Amino acid sequence: MSSLPGSVSISQPNWVMPAETAPHERTVMCWPTRPQVWQNRFRQAQLDYAEIARAIAGFEPVTLVCRAEHAELAADLCGTGTTFDISIVEIPIDDSWARDTGPVYVLNESGERAANDYIFNSWGEKYLPFDDDAKLAERLTTLRADVRRDFDFVLEGGSISVDGGGTLLTTQQCLFHPNRNPRLTRMQIETGLCDSLGVSVVMWLPYGLSLDDDTDGHVDNVAAFAAPGHVLLQGCDDPDEDDAYRMEANRRWVHGALDAQSEPISTLTIPVLPFVEMNNERLCVPYLNYYVANGAVFVPTTGHTADADMLALIATAYPGRSVVAVPGATLALGGGGPHCITQQIPAIGV
């Protein structure tokens, strides 16, 4: 079935990426490494990563990947060996965005788990070097003795959101960008998504955020499945911002479209889009770059007057889960948010 002009329907293979809301075995994070990315806030980035790791560890175990020279500091700031279930794993890395550099896990009908290893090219070779990040999925899965599935195309975890039932959200702005897979046609990209992630319907939102030059419009800044058939969308209630039009276009594109189960999708818009000034740079800190863990949702905040109301609105989409505010401004300076610095490993046998 085809849910929209620009959607594709292909038979579903055996391996399926579970929704982020499915039970997790643990969360993977990568410790900050590049001081130049964080400018004069490198120490604050380390503190914020540690705070978020401890917060997640209150709900599920955390594996923290870091360079050998950072292991002692990371363990000290994260409180490993105390009440926090945080394990330090020493693997060479170039950067600190586990969502995009780490493996993407899938399950099959027999209850087995495998790790998809896509090509990582540092968002179009924006940040050099990236050789170690390109090998992170292989090194981590080898250490864990995971089954690994290699795929010969560029894909970052932050560019996709799945409902676990056969439907995937992404953006045209990112996956059609010439610095990703310029030799692949749209149909080839869609086929790669369907075959590797076990989806049968791909929904192409038109836009990411207007200021998202780092990832070229990752979907995890603007949309997420809260449940099958229900999508949360980042809005922008300031008509003078470019994102007001862009986010409304996304809403119109997806609302009412049919998912893989031939059911119309409902949407909930988080209307406020915070901006902050830091180091003479204007930054966008979308609430939608949140991370869903076992029993909790971790939402980036900036002290905006709407923080409490937006967290309460997000909570309505995740009944039974705690909604936890975590620091978002410094992460945005580095180019991401809580979802960008985390990657879930789905549980098996539950």
C-alpha positions as CSV (number, residue, x, y, z in Angstrom):
1,M,0.0,0.0,0.0
2,S,1.1,3.6,-0.5
3,S,0.1,6.1,2.2
4,L,1.1,9.3,0.5
5,P,2.6,10.6,-2.7
6,G,6.2,10.0,-1.9
7,S,5.7,6.9,0.2
8,V,6.6,3.4,-0.8
9,S,5.3,0.0,0.2
10,I,7.5,-3.1,0.0
11,S,7.1,-6.5,1.5
12,Q,8.5,-6.7,5.1
13,P,11.6,-8.8,5.7
14,N,12.4,-10.8,8.7
15,W,14.6,-8.4,10.7
16,V,12.7,-5.4,12.2
17,M,13.9,-2.4,14.1
18,P,11.8,-2.1,17.2
19,A,10.2,1.2,18.2
20,E,12.2,3.2,20.7
21,T,9.4,2.6,23.2
22,A,10.0,-1.1,23.1
23,P,11.9,-2.6,26.1
24,H,15.7,-1.8,26.2
25,E,18.5,-4.0,27.4
26,R,20.6,-0.8,27.8
27,T,21.6,2.6,26.3
28,V,24.9,3.3,24.6
29,M,26.5,6.7,24.8
30,C,29.8,8.1,23.6
31,W,31.9,10.5,25.8
32,P,32.8,14.0,24.4
33,T,36.1,14.0,22.6
34,R,36.6,17.1,20.4
35,P,37.1,20.3,22.4
36,Q,36.8,22.4,19.2
37,V,33.2,21.2,18.7
38,W,32.3,22.6,22.1
39,Q,34.4,25.8,21.9
40,N,34.8,27.1,25.5
41,R,32.1,24.8,26.9
42,F,33.9,21.5,26.7
43,R,33.9,21.0,30.4
44,Q,30.2,21.8,30.5
45,A,29.6,19.2,27.7
46,Q,31.3,16.6,29.9
47,L,29.2,17.6,32.9
48,D,26.0,17.5,30.8
49,Y,26.8,14.1,29.3
50,A,27.5,12.7,32.8
51,E,24.2,14.2,34.1
52,I,22.2,12.6,31.3
53,A,24.0,9.3,31.7
54,R,23.2,9.2,35.4
55,A,19.6,10.1,34.7
56,I,19.2,7.3,32.2
57,A,21.0,4.9,34.5
58,G,18.2,5.4,37.0
59,F,15.9,3.6,34.5
60,E,18.2,1.2,32.6
61,P,21.9,0.3,32.3
62,V,24.2,2.6,30.3
63,T,27.3,1.6,28.3
64,L,29.6,4.6,27.9
65,V,32.1,4.4,25.1
66,C,35.2,6.6,25.5
67,R,38.8,7.0,24.6
68,A,41.3,5.3,27.0
69,E,42.6,8.7,28.1
70,H,39.1,9.9,29.1
71,A,38.0,6.7,31.0
72,E,39.1,7.8,34.5
73,L,37.4,11.3,34.1
74,A,34.2,9.8,32.6
75,A,34.0,7.2,35.4
76,D,34.5,9.9,38.1
77,L,31.9,12.3,36.7
78,C,29.4,9.6,36.0
79,G,29.7,7.9,39.4
80,T,30.4,4.5,38.0
81,G,30.9,1.8,40.7
82,T,28.4,3.6,43.0
83,T,24.6,3.5,42.6
84,F,24.6,4.2,38.9
85,D,24.6,1.2,36.4
86,I,27.1,2.8,34.0
87,S,29.8,0.7,32.3
88,I,32.9,2.3,30.7
89,V,34.1,0.7,27.5
90,E,37.4,1.9,26.0
91,I,37.1,2.2,22.2
92,P,38.8,4.8,20.0
93,I,36.3,7.4,18.9
94,D,36.4,10.7,17.1
95,D,33.2,12.3,18.2
96,S,30.4,11.8,20.7
97,W,27.1,11.1,18.8
98,A,26.2,7.5,19.5
99,R,22.9,7.8,17.6
100,D,24.7,8.3,14.3
101,T,28.0,6.4,14.8
102,G,26.8,3.4,16.7
103,P,25.0,0.3,15.4
104,V,21.3,0.3,14.8
105,Y,19.8,-2.9,16.3
106,V,17.1,-5.1,14.8
107,L,15.2,-8.2,16.0
108,N,13.8,-11.1,14.1
109,E,10.8,-13.3,14.6
110,S,12.9,-15.9,16.5
111,G,13.8,-13.4,19.2
112,E,17.3,-13.0,17.9
113,R,19.1,-9.6,17.8
114,A,21.5,-8.2,15.2
115,A,23.3,-4.9,14.7
116,N,23.0,-3.0,11.4
117,D,26.3,-1.4,10.5
118,Y,25.9,1.4,7.9
119,I,28.5,3.6,6.3
120,F,29.2,6.6,8.4
121,N,30.8,9.5,6.5
122,S,30.6,12.2,9.2
123,W,27.5,13.9,7.8
124,G,29.1,14.4,4.5
125,E,32.7,14.6,5.7
126,K,32.0,17.7,7.8
127,Y,34.2,16.8,10.7
128,L,37.7,15.3,10.2
129,P,39.0,12.8,11.1
130,F,36.2,10.3,11.4
131,D,38.0,7.0,10.8
132,D,37.4,5.7,14.3
133,D,33.7,6.7,14.3
134,A,33.3,4.8,11.0
135,K,34.5,1.7,12.8
136,L,32.6,2.1,16.0
137,A,29.7,-0.1,15.1
138,E,32.1,-2.9,14.1
139,R,34.3,-2.6,17.2
140,L,31.4,-2.3,19.7
141,T,29.5,-5.2,18.2
142,T,32.6,-7.4,18.1
143,L,33.2,-6.6,21.8
144,R,29.6,-7.5,22.6
145,A,29.7,-10.6,20.3
146,D,26.6,-9.3,18.5
147,V,25.6,-10.6,15.1
148,R,26.5,-7.7,12.6
149,R,24.8,-7.0,9.3
150,D,26.8,-4.7,7.0
151,F,25.1,-2.3,4.6
152,D,26.8,-0.5,1.8
153,F,25.1,2.8,2.0
154,V,25.3,5.9,4.2
155,L,22.7,6.2,7.0
156,E,22.7,7.8,10.5
157,G,20.4,6.7,13.3
158,G,19.2,10.3,13.8
159,S,17.8,10.4,10.3
160,I,15.1,7.7,11.0
161,S,12.2,7.1,13.3
162,V,10.2,3.8,13.3
163,D,7.0,2.7,14.9
164,G,8.1,-1.0,15.1
165,G,5.1,-2.0,13.0
166,G,6.4,-1.3,9.5
167,T,6.4,2.5,9.2
168,L,9.4,4.8,9.0
169,L,9.7,8.6,9.1
170,T,12.6,10.5,7.6
171,T,13.2,13.8,5.8
172,Q,13.8,14.5,2.2
173,Q,16.2,17.3,3.3
174,C,18.6,14.7,4.8
175,L,18.4,11.5,2.9
176,F,18.2,13.1,-0.5
177,H,21.2,15.4,0.3
178,P,24.0,14.9,-2.2
179,N,26.6,14.3,0.5
180,R,24.9,11.0,1.6
181,N,24.1,8.6,-1.3
182,P,24.4,10.6,-4.5
183,R,24.6,7.5,-6.7
184,L,21.4,6.0,-5.4
185,T,17.9,6.8,-6.7
186,R,15.0,7.5,-4.4
187,M,13.7,4.0,-4.9
188,Q,17.1,2.4,-4.1
189,I,17.2,4.4,-0.9
190,E,13.7,3.4,0.1
191,T,14.5,-0.3,-0.7
192,G,17.6,-0.1,1.5
193,L,15.6,1.3,4.4
194,C,12.9,-1.3,3.9
195,D,15.2,-4.3,3.6
196,S,17.6,-3.3,6.4
197,L,15.0,-2.1,9.0
198,G,12.0,-4.3,8.3
199,V,9.6,-1.5,7.3
200,S,7.1,-1.5,4.4
201,V,6.0,2.2,4.4
202,V,8.5,5.1,4.2
203,M,7.1,8.6,4.9
204,W,9.2,11.5,3.6
205,L,8.7,14.6,5.6
206,P,9.8,17.6,3.6
207,Y,11.9,19.4,6.2
208,G,14.3,19.3,9.1
209,L,15.1,22.4,11.1
210,S,16.3,25.5,9.2
211,L,19.4,25.9,11.4
212,D,20.3,22.2,11.2
213,D,23.4,22.5,9.0
214,D,25.3,19.8,11.0
215,T,23.1,16.9,10.1
216,D,21.3,18.3,7.0
217,G,17.8,18.0,8.6
218,H,17.7,14.9,10.8
219,V,14.2,13.7,11.6
220,D,14.9,13.3,15.3
221,N,14.8,17.1,15.7
222,V,11.3,17.4,14.2
223,A,9.3,14.1,14.5
224,A,9.0,10.9,16.5
225,F,6.7,8.0,16.8
226,A,5.2,7.9,20.3
227,A,3.2,4.8,19.4
228,P,2.0,3.1,16.2
229,G,-0.2,5.5,14.4
230,H,0.7,8.5,16.6
231,V,3.5,11.0,15.7
232,L,4.8,13.9,17.8
233,L,5.9,16.8,15.7
234,Q,8.0,19.8,16.5
235,G,6.1,23.0,15.9
236,C,7.1,26.7,15.8
237,D,4.6,29.2,17.0
238,D,6.6,32.2,16.0
239,P,5.4,33.2,12.5
240,D,8.6,35.2,11.9
241,E,10.8,32.1,12.0
242,D,11.5,30.0,8.9
243,D,10.6,26.9,10.9
244,A,7.0,28.1,11.3
245,Y,6.3,27.2,7.7
246,R,8.6,24.2,7.6
247,M,7.1,22.5,10.7
248,E,3.5,23.2,9.5
249,A,4.4,21.7,6.1
250,N,5.6,18.6,7.9
251,R,2.4,18.4,9.9
252,R,0.2,18.6,6.8
253,W,2.3,16.0,5.1
254,V,2.0,13.3,7.8
255,H,-1.4,14.0,9.5
256,G,-4.0,11.6,8.3
257,A,-1.6,9.6,6.1
258,L,-1.9,5.8,6.2
259,D,0.7,3.8,8.1
260,A,1.8,0.2,7.3
261,Q,-1.4,-1.1,8.9
262,S,-3.5,1.1,6.7
263,E,-4.5,3.2,9.7
264,P,-4.5,7.0,9.5
265,I,-1.8,8.7,11.5
266,S,-2.7,11.2,14.3
267,T,-0.3,13.9,15.3
268,L,0.4,16.0,18.3
269,T,2.4,19.2,17.8
270,I,4.7,20.6,20.4
271,P,4.2,24.2,19.5
272,V,7.1,26.0,21.1
273,L,10.6,25.9,19.5
274,P,13.2,27.4,21.8
275,F,16.2,29.4,20.6
276,V,19.2,30.4,22.7
277,E,22.3,32.6,22.1
278,M,25.6,31.0,23.0
279,N,29.1,32.1,22.0
280,N,27.6,34.7,19.6
281,E,25.7,31.9,17.9
282,R,22.0,31.4,17.6
283,L,21.0,27.9,18.4
284,C,17.8,25.9,18.1
285,V,17.0,23.5,20.9
286,P,13.9,21.4,19.8
287,Y,12.0,19.5,22.5
288,L,11.5,16.7,20.0
289,N,15.2,15.7,20.3
290,Y,14.2,13.6,23.3
291,Y,15.2,10.1,24.2
292,V,12.8,7.4,25.3
293,A,14.2,4.8,27.8
294,N,12.5,2.2,29.9
295,G,10.0,4.1,32.0
296,A,11.1,7.6,31.1
297,V,11.5,10.3,28.4
298,F,14.5,12.6,28.6
299,V,13.7,16.0,27.1
300,P,16.2,18.8,26.4
301,T,15.4,22.1,28.2
302,T,16.9,25.6,28.3
303,G,15.0,27.4,31.0
304,H,12.4,28.6,28.5
305,T,9.2,29.8,30.1
306,A,7.4,27.1,28.2
307,D,9.5,24.2,29.4
308,A,7.0,22.9,32.0
309,D,4.1,23.1,29.7
310,M,5.9,21.4,26.8
311,L,7.1,18.6,29.1
312,A,3.5,18.1,30.3
313,L,2.3,17.9,26.7
314,I,4.9,15.3,25.8
315,A,3.9,13.4,28.9
316,T,0.4,13.0,27.5
317,A,1.9,10.9,24.7
318,Y,3.8,8.6,27.0
319,P,1.5,7.5,29.8
320,G,3.2,5.5,32.5
321,R,6.6,7.1,31.8
322,S,8.4,9.8,33.8
323,V,9.2,12.9,31.7
324,V,12.7,14.1,32.8
325,A,14.1,17.5,31.9
326,V,17.8,17.4,31.0
327,P,20.2,20.2,29.9
328,G,19.9,21.0,26.2
329,A,21.8,24.2,25.3
330,T,25.4,23.0,25.4
331,L,24.4,19.9,23.5
332,A,22.9,22.1,20.8
333,L,26.1,24.1,20.6
334,G,27.9,20.8,19.8
335,G,25.3,20.0,17.2
336,G,22.7,17.8,18.9
337,G,20.5,16.8,21.8
338,P,19.7,13.9,24.1
339,H,18.5,11.7,21.3
340,C,21.7,12.3,19.3
341,I,24.0,11.2,22.2
342,T,22.1,8.0,22.9
343,Q,21.4,4.7,21.1
344,Q,19.2,2.0,22.5
345,I,19.9,-1.7,22.5
346,P,16.6,-3.5,22.4
347,A,15.9,-6.2,24.9
348,I,15.4,-9.8,23.8
349,G,13.3,-12.5,25.5
350,V,10.8,-10.1,27.0
